[in-house]
Amino acid sequence: DTLETPEKPPERPWLAVREKTGKHMTFRVMCYNILSEQLATRTKYGYCPSSALSWDRRKQLIMAEIMNSAADIIALQEVETGKYYNYFLPALQAAGYNGTFCPKSRSKTLPEEERKHVDG
C-alpha cells in the first residue's frame, strides 16, 4: 500500500447550545478519540484499507479535523505518550493551544521504554 494525500475532512454540523447574548460567552469543546496507533491494526480493523490505518496518514487527518473544529477546548483520548509530546503538543502549541497529558494509571507500573506507548 502507498500513502495517499490526505483529503480535507468532511464538514461537520455544529450545534450552538447558547448564542452570545449580553454578558454570556460561548465556547466550543471538542472531544476526540483518535484510536491509538497500537490499536489501529489489521487484526482489529480488517475491513479498513491499510492506508486508512497508517499513522502517518491518520495523524494529518486528525490534526486537520482538530484545526477545522476551531474548538476552544480540546480533549483527546487514546493518545500515546510519545505521540502527545512529539506530535500533538508541538502542533497544537503552534496553533496557540496549551495542553496537559494524563496517562492511564497503569503507566506508573511499567518500565520507562513501555510508558511511551501508554495512552491517555
N, C-alpha and C positions, 0 to 999 in steps of 0.2 A: 504494500500500500504506500502511496505517496501522499504527503500532506497537501491539502487543498488550501487555497487562500480563504481565510475566514470571511464569511458574509456578515453583513450588519444584522444584529439580532432583530427579530420581528418587533414591530411596535406593540406595546402592551398598554391596555387602557388603565388609567389611574382613577381611583375613586376619591374625590375630595370629601373628607369627613367633615371639615368645617372650613368655611371660607374666612378670609381675613376681614374682620369687621372691628372697627374701633380699636380697642386695646389688645385684641386677640391676635395671636400669631399662629400660622400654620407651619408644620414641618413634615417632611417626608421620611419615612422609615423603610428600609429595605432589609429583609431577612432572606438569606440565600444559602441553601445547602449546595455546595459546589461539587459534591461527590469526590471524596479523597482519591488521589491518584492510585493508591494501593487497592481501593475497592472497585475502581473502574477497569475490570478485567473482562476478557472474552468469555471466561468461565461463567461469570455472573450476568454478563450482558452480551450473550452470543448473538442476539438479534441485531446488535448495533454494528455498523461497519467499523473496522479498526481505526479509521481516520476520525470517527466521532469520539472514540475513547482516548485518542492521543492527547497527552497532557499539553504538548507544545501547541496544539490547535485549540484545545479547550480553554487554556488559560487566557488566550487572546479573546475568545468569545465571551468568557466570563467577565473579564475586565471591561470589554465593550458594553456588556449588559449593565454592569455596575455604573459606568460613567453615563450611559444613556438614561439611567433612572433619575439622575440629579438628586439623589437622596441626601438628606441632611445627616441621617444616622444609618450606618450600615452594620448589620450583624451577619457574619459569615459562619457557616457550620461546615464541619468535616475538612477543615484546612489543616494540613500537616504543618508541624512546627517550622521545618525548613522552608516550605513554600510561603508561609506567612512572612518570615524575616527576609527571605531572599527575593520574593516577588511581590506579594500583595502589599506589605508595608511600604516599601520604597515607591511603588507605583501610586498608591493611594496618597502618600505624603506629597508626591509631586503634583497631585491634583488638589492639595490643600486640606486633606484629611489627616487625622492622627488616630492611632489605634492602640489597643491593648489585646494581647493574646492570652487566652485562658485554656491551657491544655487539659485534657481529661485527667482526672486524679491518678489514674494508673501510671502516668508518666513518671511519677516520683519513685516507682518501684523498678524502673528499667535502667539498664546501663546507658551511659551518655550517647553512644552511637545509635541506639534504638529510639531514643527520645525524639529525634528529629522527624520520625515518621508518625508520632502520635498526633492525632488530630484534636482540634479544639473547637 
